[in-house]
Amino acid sequence: RLRWQLLRAPWDQPEGSEIDDIEDESMHFMALDENQKTVGVARLQFNSDSEAQVRYMAVASSHERQGIGRDLMFAIEAQARTSGRKLIV
């Protein structure tokens, strides 16, 4: 839901438009606050055997500038390396 609220709703896109046909092939990352509420999201998509792409990354405005985006990127980069990707776009 956070993906839609932050990345699609501001562009008047319908709920559900944040989901595409490679959801199940991608790796999803989520940051939770102390109440287990989702405050950050990101997706790592594999474009080829050597390239990965960061997609649908967002942090709730109430949690900006707390390092959540940085932590999500660290996790994504680590997973891309583990998966053998040499380039992240």
WODAZI-V40678 format. One record per helix or strand. SS is the DSSP state (h for helix, s for strand). FROM is the first residue (numbers start at 1). TO is the last residue. If there is no record, write none. Layout:
ss = <SS,SS>
from = <FROM,FROM>
to = <TO,TO>
This chain:
ss = <h,h,s,s,s,h,h,s>
from = <2,23,27,38,51,61,68,87>
to = <11,25,32,46,59,63,82,88>
